[in-house]
């Protein structure tokens, strides 16, 4: 977690976005995460697709520069 305060924070019902001076962070809230888990458990093809997408395409934290 960065020590710097957030420059911008968006708090939506299902997710939260925080922009720090050098980091963009997107967090799913518990309710949205549980719904996504239920959908993925019920549909194996969706689970595989979401797993691939979250592992390769969508990093959890995006550094804005190195």
C-alpha positions in Angstrom: 0.0 0.0 0.0 1.4 3.4 -0.9 2.3 5.8 1.8 1.1 8.7 -0.3 -2.5 9.9 0.0 -4.9 9.4 -2.8 -5.2 12.2 -5.3 -8.6 11.1 -6.4 -11.0 8.5 -5.0 -14.2 7.2 -6.7 -16.4 5.1 -4.4 -19.1 3.2 -6.4 -21.5 0.5 -5.1 -19.5 -2.4 -6.5 -15.9 -1.1 -6.7 -13.5 1.6 -5.5 -10.9 3.4 -7.6 -8.0 5.3 -6.0 -5.6 7.4 -7.9 -2.3 8.1 -6.1 0.5 10.2 -7.7 2.2 7.0 -9.0 -0.4 4.3 -8.7 -3.9 3.4 -9.9 -5.7 0.9 -7.7 -9.1 -0.7 -8.4 -10.8 -2.8 -5.6 -14.0 -4.8 -5.9 -16.2 -4.6 -2.8 -17.2 -7.7 -0.9 -20.8 -7.9 -2.4 -19.5 -7.6 -6.0 -16.8 -10.1 -5.4 -19.2 -12.7 -3.9 -21.6 -12.2 -6.9 -18.7 -12.7 -9.3 -17.6 -15.8 -7.4 -21.1 -17.3 -7.5 -21.3 -16.7 -11.3 -17.9 -18.2 -11.9 -18.7 -21.3 -9.8 -21.9 -21.9 -11.7 -20.3 -21.6 -15.1 -16.9 -23.3 -15.7 -16.3 -21.5 -19.0 -16.9 -18.1 -17.4 -14.5 -19.1 -14.5 -11.8 -20.0 -17.0 -12.3 -16.7 -18.9 -12.3 -14.6 -15.8 -9.3 -16.3 -14.4 -7.3 -15.7 -17.6 -8.5 -12.1 -17.8 -7.6 -11.2 -14.2 -4.2 -12.9 -14.4 -3.0 -11.6 -17.7 -5.0 -8.5 -18.8 -6.1 -6.7 -15.6 -3.3 -6.1 -13.1 -4.5 -5.4 -9.6 -2.4 -2.3 -9.2 -1.1 -0.3 -12.2 2.0 1.8 -11.6 1.9 5.0 -13.6 5.6 5.2 -14.0 8.7 3.3 -12.9 
